[in-house]
Amino acid sequence: MSAQVLSDALWGALAASVAMAVASSHLPRPPLERLLVLVRRLEANRAGYVAVLVGWMWLGWHCFAR
């Protein structure tokens, strides 16, 4: 198994787990909070806001700047 295949498999597993967490948050009695609620709670203070901003910048750089 090459490193590229392993990397793709790990990213696919990560994406699937995030999709399952988002889907489960929309159940009638959700075991997890919705993603928007978590982001708003993080952005409530300045350090959390900066962390979310840096996270979006990192994601944009690594996914779209190639």
PDB file with SEQRES, HELIX, SHEET and CRYST1 records, atoms N, CA, C and O in Angstrom:
SEQRES   1 A   66  MET SER ALA GLN VAL LEU SER ASP ALA LEU TRP GLY ALA          
SEQRES   2 A   66  LEU ALA ALA SER VAL ALA MET ALA VAL ALA SER SER HIS          
SEQRES   3 A   66  LEU PRO ARG PRO PRO LEU GLU ARG LEU LEU VAL LEU VAL          
SEQRES   4 A   66  ARG ARG LEU GLU ALA ASN ARG ALA GLY TYR VAL ALA VAL          
SEQRES   5 A   66  LEU VAL GLY TRP MET TRP LEU GLY TRP HIS CYS PHE ALA          
SEQRES   6 A   66  ARG                                                          
HELIX    1 AA1 ALA A    3  SER A   24  1                                  22    
HELIX    2 AA2 LEU A   35  LEU A   42  1                                   8    
HELIX    3 AA3 ARG A   46  PHE A   64  1                                  19    
CRYST1    1.000    1.000    1.000  90.00  90.00  90.00 P 1           1          
ATOM      1  N   MET A   1       0.848  -1.168   0.000  1.00  0.00           N  
ATOM      2  CA  MET A   1       0.000   0.000   0.000  1.00  0.00           C  
ATOM      3  C   MET A   1       0.897   1.235   0.000  1.00  0.00           C  
ATOM      4  O   MET A   1       1.810   1.351   0.817  1.00  0.00           O  
ATOM      5  N   SER A   2       0.628   2.147  -0.917  1.00  0.00           N  
ATOM      6  CA  SER A   2       1.447   3.351  -1.004  1.00  0.00           C  
ATOM      7  C   SER A   2       0.979   4.392   0.011  1.00  0.00           C  
ATOM      8  O   SER A   2      -0.106   4.285   0.581  1.00  0.00           O  
ATOM      9  N   ALA A   3       1.811   5.384   0.219  1.00  0.00           N  
ATOM     10  CA  ALA A   3       1.485   6.453   1.154  1.00  0.00           C  
ATOM     11  C   ALA A   3       0.287   7.263   0.665  1.00  0.00           C  
ATOM     12  O   ALA A   3      -0.513   7.738   1.471  1.00  0.00           O  
ATOM     13  N   GLN A   4       0.162   7.420  -0.639  1.00  0.00           N  
ATOM     14  CA  GLN A   4      -0.961   8.178  -1.193  1.00  0.00           C  
ATOM     15  C   GLN A   4      -2.283   7.470  -0.918  1.00  0.00           C  
ATOM     16  O   GLN A   4      -3.269   8.112  -0.557  1.00  0.00           O  
ATOM     17  N   VAL A   5      -2.307   6.164  -1.086  1.00  0.00           N  
ATOM     18  CA  VAL A   5      -3.535   5.390  -0.838  1.00  0.00           C  
ATOM     19  C   VAL A   5      -3.899   5.468   0.644  1.00  0.00           C  
ATOM     20  O   VAL A   5      -5.068   5.642   0.987  1.00  0.00           O  
ATOM     21  N   LEU A   6      -2.915   5.341   1.514  1.00  0.00           N  
ATOM     22  CA  LEU A   6      -3.163   5.432   2.947  1.00  0.00           C  
ATOM     23  C   LEU A   6      -3.678   6.813   3.331  1.00  0.00           C  
ATOM     24  O   LEU A   6      -4.614   6.934   4.121  1.00  0.00           O  
ATOM     25  N   SER A   7      -3.074   7.840   2.778  1.00  0.00           N  
ATOM     26  CA  SER A   7      -3.503   9.202   3.051  1.00  0.00           C  
ATOM     27  C   SER A   7      -4.936   9.434   2.585  1.00  0.00           C  
ATOM     28  O   SER A   7      -5.741  10.019   3.310  1.00  0.00           O  
ATOM     29  N   ASP A   8      -5.255   8.976   1.377  1.00  0.00           N  
ATOM     30  CA  ASP A   8      -6.619   9.123   0.868  1.00  0.00           C  
ATOM     31  C   ASP A   8      -7.623   8.369   1.719  1.00  0.00           C  
ATOM     32  O   ASP A   8      -8.730   8.857   1.946  1.00  0.00           O  
ATOM     33  N   ALA A   9      -7.254   7.187   2.194  1.00  0.00           N  
ATOM     34  CA  ALA A   9      -8.144   6.401   3.043  1.00  0.00           C  
ATOM     35  C   ALA A   9      -8.387   7.113   4.380  1.00  0.00           C  
ATOM     36  O   ALA A   9      -9.512   7.128   4.880  1.00  0.00           O  
ATOM     37  N   LEU A  10      -7.347   7.693   4.949  1.00  0.00           N  
ATOM     38  CA  LEU A  10      -7.512   8.410   6.212  1.00  0.00           C  
ATOM     39  C   LEU A  10      -8.388   9.649   6.050  1.00  0.00           C  
ATOM     40  O   LEU A  10      -9.249   9.916   6.889  1.00  0.00           O  
ATOM     41  N   TRP A  11      -8.173  10.400   4.979  1.00  0.00           N  
ATOM     42  CA  TRP A  11      -9.008  11.580   4.735  1.00  0.00           C  
ATOM     43  C   TRP A  11     -10.457  11.176   4.469  1.00  0.00           C  
ATOM     44  O   TRP A  11     -11.384  11.865   4.894  1.00  0.00           O  
ATOM     45  N   GLY A  12     -10.653  10.060   3.765  1.00  0.00           N  
ATOM     46  CA  GLY A  12     -12.007   9.570   3.528  1.00  0.00           C  
ATOM     47  C   GLY A  12     -12.693   9.155   4.816  1.00  0.00           C  
ATOM     48  O   GLY A  12     -13.878   9.427   5.005  1.00  0.00           O  
ATOM     49  N   ALA A  13     -11.953   8.493   5.707  1.00  0.00           N  
ATOM     50  CA  ALA A  13     -12.517   8.103   6.999  1.00  0.00           C  
ATOM     51  C   ALA A  13     -12.851   9.335   7.837  1.00  0.00           C  
ATOM     52  O   ALA A  13     -13.878   9.362   8.514  1.00  0.00           O  
ATOM     53  N   LEU A  14     -12.003  10.341   7.798  1.00  0.00           N  
ATOM     54  CA  LEU A  14     -12.271  11.578   8.524  1.00  0.00           C  
ATOM     55  C   LEU A  14     -13.519  12.266   7.982  1.00  0.00           C  
ATOM     56  O   LEU A  14     -14.361  12.721   8.755  1.00  0.00           O  
ATOM     57  N   ALA A  15     -13.641  12.346   6.669  1.00  0.00           N  
ATOM     58  CA  ALA A  15     -14.817  12.971   6.061  1.00  0.00           C  
ATOM     59  C   ALA A  15     -16.094  12.190   6.396  1.00  0.00           C  
ATOM     60  O   ALA A  15     -17.137  12.786   6.664  1.00  0.00           O  
ATOM     61  N   ALA A  16     -16.010  10.873   6.380  1.00  0.00           N  
ATOM     62  CA  ALA A  16     -17.178  10.055   6.711  1.00  0.00           C  
ATOM     63  C   ALA A  16     -17.580  10.239   8.173  1.00  0.00           C  
ATOM     64  O   ALA A  16     -18.772  10.294   8.475  1.00  0.00           O  
ATOM     65  N   SER A  17     -16.620  10.335   9.078  1.00  0.00           N  
ATOM     66  CA  SER A  17     -16.961  10.519  10.482  1.00  0.00           C  
ATOM     67  C   SER A  17     -17.568  11.899  10.738  1.00  0.00           C  
ATOM     68  O   SER A  17     -18.470  12.032  11.565  1.00  0.00           O  
ATOM     69  N   VAL A  18     -17.089  12.912  10.046  1.00  0.00           N  
ATOM     70  CA  VAL A  18     -17.678  14.250  10.181  1.00  0.00           C  
ATOM     71  C   VAL A  18     -19.094  14.247   9.620  1.00  0.00           C  
ATOM     72  O   VAL A  18     -19.994  14.830  10.224  1.00  0.00           O  
ATOM     73  N   ALA A  19     -19.308  13.601   8.473  1.00  0.00           N  
ATOM     74  CA  ALA A  19     -20.651  13.525   7.888  1.00  0.00           C  
ATOM     75  C   ALA A  19     -21.603  12.785   8.821  1.00  0.00           C  
ATOM     76  O   ALA A  19     -22.758  13.187   8.961  1.00  0.00           O  
ATOM     77  N   MET A  20     -21.148  11.721   9.457  1.00  0.00           N  
ATOM     78  CA  MET A  20     -21.997  10.984  10.391  1.00  0.00           C  
ATOM     79  C   MET A  20     -22.314  11.824  11.621  1.00  0.00           C  
ATOM     80  O   MET A  20     -23.434  11.765  12.128  1.00  0.00           O  
ATOM     81  N   ALA A  21     -21.357  12.602  12.113  1.00  0.00           N  
ATOM     82  CA  ALA A  21     -21.600  13.459  13.271  1.00  0.00           C  
ATOM     83  C   ALA A  21     -22.608  14.554  12.934  1.00  0.00           C  
ATOM     84  O   ALA A  21     -23.483  14.860  13.744  1.00  0.00           O  
ATOM     85  N   VAL A  22     -22.491  15.144  11.749  1.00  0.00           N  
ATOM     86  CA  VAL A  22     -23.443  16.178  11.337  1.00  0.00           C  
ATOM     87  C   VAL A  22     -24.835  15.570  11.148  1.00  0.00           C  
ATOM     88  O   VAL A  22     -25.832  16.161  11.564  1.00  0.00           O  
ATOM     89  N   ALA A  23     -24.904  14.396  10.525  1.00  0.00           N  
ATOM     90  CA  ALA A  23     -26.201  13.745  10.328  1.00  0.00           C  
ATOM     91  C   ALA A  23     -26.839  13.367  11.660  1.00  0.00           C  
ATOM     92  O   ALA A  23     -28.048  13.529  11.830  1.00  0.00           O  
ATOM     93  N   SER A  24     -26.049  12.868  12.602  1.00  0.00           N  
ATOM     94  CA  SER A  24     -26.619  12.476  13.890  1.00  0.00           C  
ATOM     95  C   SER A  24     -27.062  13.683  14.713  1.00  0.00           C  
ATOM     96  O   SER A  24     -27.913  13.545  15.592  1.00  0.00           O  
ATOM     97  N   SER A  25     -26.502  14.858  14.447  1.00  0.00           N  
ATOM     98  CA  SER A  25     -26.921  16.048  15.185  1.00  0.00           C  
ATOM     99  C   SER A  25     -28.286  16.549  14.741  1.00  0.00           C  
ATOM    100  O   SER A  25     -28.866  17.406  15.407  1.00  0.00           O  
ATOM    101  N   HIS A  26     -28.812  16.041  13.640  1.00  0.00           N  
ATOM    102  CA  HIS A  26     -30.120  16.454  13.153  1.00  0.00           C  
ATOM    103  C   HIS A  26     -31.219  15.455  13.505  1.00  0.00           C  
ATOM    104  O   HIS A  26     -32.338  15.570  13.006  1.00  0.00           O  
ATOM    105  N   LEU A  27     -30.918  14.481  14.354  1.00  0.00           N  
ATOM    106  CA  LEU A  27     -31.926  13.542  14.819  1.00  0.00           C  
ATOM    107  C   LEU A  27     -32.854  14.241  15.814  1.00  0.00           C  
ATOM    108  O   LEU A  27     -32.500  15.293  16.346  1.00  0.00           O  
ATOM    109  N   PRO A  28     -34.040  13.671  16.073  1.00  0.00           N  
ATOM    110  CA  PRO A  28     -34.966  14.317  17.014  1.00  0.00           C  
ATOM    111  C   PRO A  28     -34.362  14.555  18.402  1.00  0.00           C  
ATOM    112  O   PRO A  28     -34.568  15.619  18.985  1.00  0.00           O  
ATOM    113  N   ARG A  29     -33.625  13.588  18.933  1.00  0.00           N  
ATOM    114  CA  ARG A  29     -32.925  13.775  20.212  1.00  0.00           C  
ATOM    115  C   ARG A  29     -31.437  13.602  19.942  1.00  0.00           C  
ATOM    116  O   ARG A  29     -30.885  12.522  20.152  1.00  0.00           O  
ATOM    117  N   PRO A  30     -30.788  14.668  19.474  1.00  0.00           N  
ATOM    118  CA  PRO A  30     -29.397  14.528  19.017  1.00  0.00           C  
ATOM    119  C   PRO A  30     -28.428  14.233  20.155  1.00  0.00           C  
ATOM    120  O   PRO A  30     -28.479  14.870  21.207  1.00  0.00           O  
ATOM    121  N   PRO A  31     -27.531  13.246  19.931  1.00  0.00           N  
ATOM    122  CA  PRO A  31     -26.492  12.989  20.924  1.00  0.00           C  
ATOM    123  C   PRO A  31     -25.366  14.023  20.864  1.00  0.00           C  
ATOM    124  O   PRO A  31     -24.604  14.166  21.820  1.00  0.00           O  
ATOM    125  N   LEU A  32     -25.261  14.736  19.753  1.00  0.00           N  
ATOM    126  CA  LEU A  32     -24.243  15.778  19.567  1.00  0.00           C  
ATOM    127  C   LEU A  32     -24.928  17.097  19.235  1.00  0.00           C  
ATOM    128  O   LEU A  32     -26.025  17.120  18.678  1.00  0.00           O  
ATOM    129  N   GLU A  33     -24.269  18.185  19.582  1.00  0.00           N  
ATOM    130  CA  GLU A  33     -24.798  19.486  19.195  1.00  0.00           C  
ATOM    131  C   GLU A  33     -24.567  19.728  17.710  1.00  0.00           C  
ATOM    132  O   GLU A  33     -23.686  19.118  17.104  1.00  0.00           O  
ATOM    133  N   ARG A  34     -25.344  20.600  17.142  1.00  0.00           N  
ATOM    134  CA  ARG A  34     -25.143  20.935  15.740  1.00  0.00           C  
ATOM    135  C   ARG A  34     -23.834  21.692  15.571  1.00  0.00           C  
ATOM    136  O   ARG A  34     -23.367  22.381  16.478  1.00  0.00           O  
ATOM    137  N   LEU A  35     -23.259  21.544  14.389  1.00  0.00           N  
ATOM    138  CA  LEU A  35     -21.963  22.149  14.114  1.00  0.00           C  
ATOM    139  C   LEU A  35     -22.004  23.664  14.266  1.00  0.00           C  
ATOM    140  O   LEU A  35     -21.054  24.256  14.778  1.00  0.00           O  
ATOM    141  N   LEU A  36     -23.084  24.298  13.833  1.00  0.00           N  
ATOM    142  CA  LEU A  36     -23.204  25.751  13.933  1.00  0.00           C  
ATOM    143  C   LEU A  36     -23.194  26.200  15.391  1.00  0.00           C  
ATOM    144  O   LEU A  36     -22.608  27.234  15.713  1.00  0.00           O  
ATOM    145  N   VAL A  37     -23.829  25.446  16.266  1.00  0.00           N  
ATOM    146  CA  VAL A  37     -23.834  25.788  17.693  1.00  0.00           C  
ATOM    147  C   VAL A  37     -22.417  25.707  18.261  1.00  0.00           C  
ATOM    148  O   VAL A  37     -22.005  26.564  19.043  1.00  0.00           O  
ATOM    149  N   LEU A  38     -21.683  24.684  17.866  1.00  0.00           N  
ATOM    150  CA  LEU A  38     -20.316  24.550  18.351  1.00  0.00           C  
ATOM    151  C   LEU A  38     -19.421  25.683  17.851  1.00  0.00           C  
ATOM    152  O   LEU A  38     -18.600  26.207  18.603  1.00  0.00           O  
ATOM    153  N   VAL A  39     -19.580  26.059  16.580  1.00  0.00           N  
ATOM    154  CA  VAL A  39     -18.765  27.152  16.033  1.00  0.00           C  
ATOM    155  C   VAL A  39     -19.110  28.470  16.713  1.00  0.00           C  
ATOM    156  O   VAL A  39     -18.218  29.258  17.028  1.00  0.00           O  
ATOM    157  N   ARG A  40     -20.398  28.715  16.941  1.00  0.00           N  
ATOM    158  CA  ARG A  40     -20.784  29.960  17.632  1.00  0.00           C  
ATOM    159  C   ARG A  40     -20.251  30.001  19.055  1.00  0.00           C  
ATOM    160  O   ARG A  40     -19.860  31.059  19.548  1.00  0.00           O  
ATOM    161  N   ARG A  41     -20.237  28.842  19.716  1.00  0.00           N  
ATOM    162  CA  ARG A  41     -19.701  28.797  21.072  1.00  0.00           C  
ATOM    163  C   ARG A  41     -18.196  29.054  21.063  1.00  0.00           C  
ATOM    164  O   ARG A  41     -17.670  29.717  21.958  1.00  0.00           O  
ATOM    165  N   LEU A  42     -17.504  28.528  20.050  1.00  0.00           N  
ATOM    166  CA  LEU A  42     -16.067  28.791  19.930  1.00  0.00           C  
ATOM    167  C   LEU A  42     -15.789  30.260  19.652  1.00  0.00           C  
ATOM    168  O   LEU A  42     -14.834  30.830  20.180  1.00  0.00           O  
ATOM    169  N   GLU A  43     -16.628  30.870  18.819  1.00  0.00           N  
ATOM    170  CA  GLU A  43     -16.406  32.258  18.431  1.00  0.00           C  
ATOM    171  C   GLU A  43     -16.875  33.260  19.481  1.00  0.00           C  
ATOM    172  O   GLU A  43     -16.806  34.466  19.246  1.00  0.00           O  
ATOM    173  N   ALA A  44     -17.344  32.794  20.619  1.00  0.00           N  
ATOM    174  CA  ALA A  44     -17.845  33.699  21.647  1.00  0.00           C  
ATOM    175  C   ALA A  44     -16.733  34.546  22.260  1.00  0.00           C  
ATOM    176  O   ALA A  44     -16.992  35.660  22.715  1.00  0.00           O  
ATOM    177  N   ASN A  45     -15.522  34.047  22.281  1.00  0.00           N  
ATOM    178  CA  ASN A  45     -14.420  34.866  22.790  1.00  0.00           C  
ATOM    179  C   ASN A  45     -13.381  35.059  21.689  1.00  0.00           C  
ATOM    180  O   ASN A  45     -13.405  34.372  20.667  1.00  0.00           O  
ATOM    181  N   ARG A  46     -12.489  35.984  21.909  1.00  0.00           N  
ATOM    182  CA  ARG A  46     -11.537  36.368  20.875  1.00  0.00           C  
ATOM    183  C   ARG A  46     -10.585  35.236  20.501  1.00  0.00           C  
ATOM    184  O   ARG A  46     -10.278  35.065  19.321  1.00  0.00           O  
ATOM    185  N   ALA A  47     -10.113  34.466  21.465  1.00  0.00           N  
ATOM    186  CA  ALA A  47      -9.173  33.382  21.170  1.00  0.00           C  
ATOM    187  C   ALA A  47      -9.847  32.304  20.320  1.00  0.00           C  
ATOM    188  O   ALA A  47      -9.235  31.771  19.395  1.00  0.00           O  
ATOM    189  N   GLY A  48     -11.081  31.987  20.624  1.00  0.00           N  
ATOM    190  CA  GLY A  48     -11.810  31.011  19.815  1.00  0.00           C  
ATOM    191  C   GLY A  48     -12.066  31.517  18.415  1.00  0.00           C  
ATOM    192  O   GLY A  48     -11.983  30.760  17.448  1.00  0.00           O  
ATOM    193  N   TYR A  49     -12.378  32.805  18.303  1.00  0.00           N  
ATOM    194  CA  TYR A  49     -12.608  33.393  16.989  1.00  0.00           C  
ATOM    195  C   TYR A  49     -11.346  33.309  16.126  1.00  0.00           C  
ATOM    196  O   TYR A  49     -11.409  32.965  14.946  1.00  0.00           O  
ATOM    197  N   VAL A  50     -10.207  33.627  16.732  1.00  0.00           N  
ATOM    198  CA  VAL A  50      -8.935  33.552  16.009  1.00  0.00           C  
ATOM    199  C   VAL A  50      -8.632  32.110  15.622  1.00  0.00           C  
ATOM    200  O   VAL A  50      -8.130  31.863  14.526  1.00  0.00           O  
ATOM    201  N   ALA A  51      -8.927  31.154  16.501  1.00  0.00           N  
ATOM    202  CA  ALA A  51      -8.685  29.745  16.201  1.00  0.00           C  
ATOM    203  C   ALA A  51      -9.544  29.280  15.019  1.00  0.00           C  
ATOM    204  O   ALA A  51      -9.057  28.559  14.148  1.00  0.00           O  
ATOM    205  N   VAL A  52     -10.800  29.683  14.983  1.00  0.00           N  
ATOM    206  CA  VAL A  52     -11.671  29.323  13.857  1.00  0.00           C  
ATOM    207  C   VAL A  52     -11.165  29.977  12.578  1.00  0.00           C  
ATOM    208  O   VAL A  52     -11.135  29.335  11.528  1.00  0.00           O  
ATOM    209  N   LEU A  53     -10.775  31.221  12.649  1.00  0.00           N  
ATOM    210  CA  LEU A  53     -10.258  31.935  11.478  1.00  0.00           C  
ATOM    211  C   LEU A  53      -8.998  31.274  10.936  1.00  0.00           C  
ATOM    212  O   LEU A  53      -8.868  31.077   9.728  1.00  0.00           O  
ATOM    213  N   VAL A  54      -8.068  30.932  11.827  1.00  0.00           N  
ATOM    214  CA  VAL A  54      -6.831  30.274  11.401  1.00  0.00           C  
ATOM    215  C   VAL A  54      -7.136  28.891  10.826  1.00  0.00           C  
ATOM    216  O   VAL A  54      -6.498  28.465   9.864  1.00  0.00           O  
ATOM    217  N   GLY A  55      -8.097  28.197  11.405  1.00  0.00           N  
ATOM    218  CA  GLY A  55      -8.495  26.892  10.874  1.00  0.00           C  
ATOM    219  C   GLY A  55      -9.044  26.993   9.459  1.00  0.00           C  
ATOM    220  O   GLY A  55      -8.708  26.175   8.603  1.00  0.00           O  
ATOM    221  N   TRP A  56      -9.887  27.990   9.207  1.00  0.00           N  
ATOM    222  CA  TRP A  56     -10.415  28.179   7.857  1.00  0.00           C  
ATOM    223  C   TRP A  56      -9.306  28.560   6.882  1.00  0.00           C  
ATOM    224  O   TRP A  56      -9.300  28.116   5.734  1.00  0.00           O  
ATOM    225  N   MET A  57      -8.363  29.387   7.347  1.00  0.00           N  
ATOM    226  CA  MET A  57      -7.250  29.763   6.479  1.00  0.00           C  
ATOM    227  C   MET A  57      -6.399  28.544   6.137  1.00  0.00           C  
ATOM    228  O   MET A  57      -5.988  28.381   4.988  1.00  0.00           O  
ATOM    229  N   TRP A  58      -6.132  27.692   7.119  1.00  0.00           N  
ATOM    230  CA  TRP A  58      -5.347  26.478   6.882  1.00  0.00           C  
ATOM    231  C   TRP A  58      -6.075  25.561   5.905  1.00  0.00           C  
ATOM    232  O   TRP A  58      -5.467  25.028   4.977  1.00  0.00           O  
ATOM    233  N   LEU A  59      -7.369  25.380   6.115  1.00  0.00           N  
ATOM    234  CA  LEU A  59      -8.151  24.524   5.224  1.00  0.00           C  
ATOM    235  C   LEU A  59      -8.149  25.078   3.805  1.00  0.00           C  
ATOM    236  O   LEU A  59      -7.963  24.324   2.849  1.00  0.00           O  
ATOM    237  N   GLY A  60      -8.349  26.368   3.656  1.00  0.00           N  
ATOM    238  CA  GLY A  60      -8.342  26.968   2.336  1.00  0.00           C  
ATOM    239  C   GLY A  60      -6.997  26.848   1.653  1.00  0.00           C  
ATOM    240  O   GLY A  60      -6.932  26.562   0.457  1.00  0.00           O  
ATOM    241  N   TRP A  61      -5.938  27.059   2.384  1.00  0.00           N  
ATOM    242  CA  TRP A  61      -4.606  26.973   1.803  1.00  0.00           C  
ATOM    243  C   TRP A  61      -4.304  25.556   1.337  1.00  0.00           C  
ATOM    244  O   TRP A  61      -3.771  25.360   0.245  1.00  0.00           O  
ATOM    245  N   HIS A  62      -4.640  24.573   2.158  1.00  0.00           N  
ATOM    246  CA  HIS A  62      -4.279  23.192   1.839  1.00  0.00           C  
ATOM    247  C   HIS A  62      -5.225  22.537   0.832  1.00  0.00           C  
ATOM    248  O   HIS A  62      -4.840  21.592   0.145  1.00  0.00           O  
ATOM    249  N   CYS A  63      -6.441  23.026   0.743  1.00  0.00           N  
ATOM    250  CA  CYS A  63      -7.384  22.381  -0.182  1.00  0.00           C  
ATOM    251  C   CYS A  63      -7.508  23.107  -1.510  1.00  0.00           C  
ATOM    252  O   CYS A  63      -7.731  22.469  -2.539  1.00  0.00           O  
ATOM    253  N   PHE A  64      -7.367  24.429  -1.510  1.00  0.00           N  
ATOM    254  CA  PHE A  64      -7.701  25.172  -2.720  1.00  0.00           C  
ATOM    255  C   PHE A  64      -6.528  25.907  -3.355  1.00  0.00           C  
ATOM    256  O   PHE A  64      -6.684  26.445  -4.451  1.00  0.00           O  
ATOM    257  N   ALA A  65      -5.381  25.954  -2.730  1.00  0.00           N  
ATOM    258  CA  ALA A  65      -4.262  26.722  -3.268  1.00  0.00           C  
ATOM    259  C   ALA A  65      -3.298  25.890  -4.094  1.00  0.00           C  
ATOM    260  O   ALA A  65      -2.205  26.351  -4.422  1.00  0.00           O  
ATOM    261  N   ARG A  66      -3.677  24.714  -4.422  1.00  0.00           N  
ATOM    262  CA  ARG A  66      -2.774  23.863  -5.205  1.00  0.00           C  
ATOM    263  C   ARG A  66      -3.060  23.933  -6.665  1.00  0.00           C  
ATOM    264  O   ARG A  66      -2.388  23.274  -7.458  1.00  0.00           O  
TER     265      ARG A  66                                                      
END                                                                             
